[in-house]
Amino acid sequence: MRYEGRELRHKRVRKNVIGTSVKPRLCVSRSIKHISAQLIDDIGHKTLYGLSTNSPVFKDKIKSGGNVKAAITLGGEFAKSAVAKGFSACVFDRAGFRYHGRVKALAEAARKNGLKF
């Protein structure tokens, strides 16, 4: 039931939030154990860059991928790498999740480290 509501919210938001190659969509997805972020070009149907707490980069940096501390670490690393790849601005897509906790922590860390949205 709860997941169906999230899917409906995500579809409703996706009508208006569109990523391009110049200003891609930053899509945040979370599960119980991990959180991930991707820069997506909706017009070209391509994922331009993605990073997750499940990736090998974070194995020694974080103990658990399902907490706020991991989201802050992921947001900082994601923003630094995205800016280094040439993506300075993006459109934020929370994928139907509430803007609090891990999603909010990731977004604020990304803003702090150079991404504009």
N, C-alpha and C positions, 0 to 999 in steps of 0.2 A: 504494500500500500504506500509506504513512504517513498519507495524508489520510483513508483509510478508518478507521484507528484513531482519529484525532482525532474524526471524526464519531461513532463509537461512544461515545467518552468523553463527548462533548458531549450525546448523547441520554441517557446514563446519569445525568449530573448534572442535566439538565433535568427529570427526574422529580421531584426534590426542591426545586430552586431555582425559586421562583415570585415574580414581581414584581407589586406592586399599585400603585394610583395613589398611595397614601401612602408605600409603601416599594418603589420600582421596582427592576428588575433592571438592574445596570450590566454590559452585555455588551461585552467587549473582543474585537476582531477584528484580526488582523494579516496583512499580506502581506509580500512582500519589500521593496516600496518604501514602504508606508504602514501606519499603524495608526489604528484608529478606535474610538470608544466611543459607546455609546448607552444611554439610560435607557428601559427598556421596561416598559409595563404589560401583563402577560400576560392579566389578567382582561378588560380592555377591548380587547385586541388593538391597542394603539397604541404608537407610538414617541413618547415625551414630549419627548426632547431628544437630539440627536446632534451629534458633532463629529469631524472627521478631520484628519489632517495634509495631506490633499488639498484642504481647503477654502481659500478665498482669504485667510482670517485669518492663515494660517501661511506664505504665500508669501514674505514678507520676514523672518520670524522664524527660519526654519530653512532649512538648505541641502538636507538630505536627510530624507525622512520615514521612513526605514527604520532608524534607529539609536536608541540609548538616550536620547541628548540630546533627540531629537524626542519620544520617549515621555514624558519628564519635562515638557517644555514643554506637550504636549497634556494631560497629567494635571492640571497646575496650572490651565491655562485652563479646562478642562472643569469642574473642581470649583468654581472661582470663579463661572462662569456658572450652574452647576446650583444652587448655594446662593443666588445672586441670584434665580433663578426659583422658589425655595421648596422645593427638594429637599435636605434635610439628611442623610437616611439612605437607604441602598440595600442591595441584596443583590448581591454580586460574582459574576459569571459569567465565567470565563476561556475559555469556549467550547472546552474540550478542549485548549487550549494549556498547556504547562508553565508553572508559576509561577516564572519566572526571566527575566532579560534585560529585554526591552521591556515585557512584561506586568507584571512585578514593579515596574519603574520607574514605569509609569503608575499602578499601584495606590498605591504609596507617595506619589507626588506628589499624588494626589487626596486621600488621607488627610491629608496635611500641609496642604492648602489648605481643609479644612473638611468634606469628605464623610465620613460615618461608615458603615463596613461591617466 
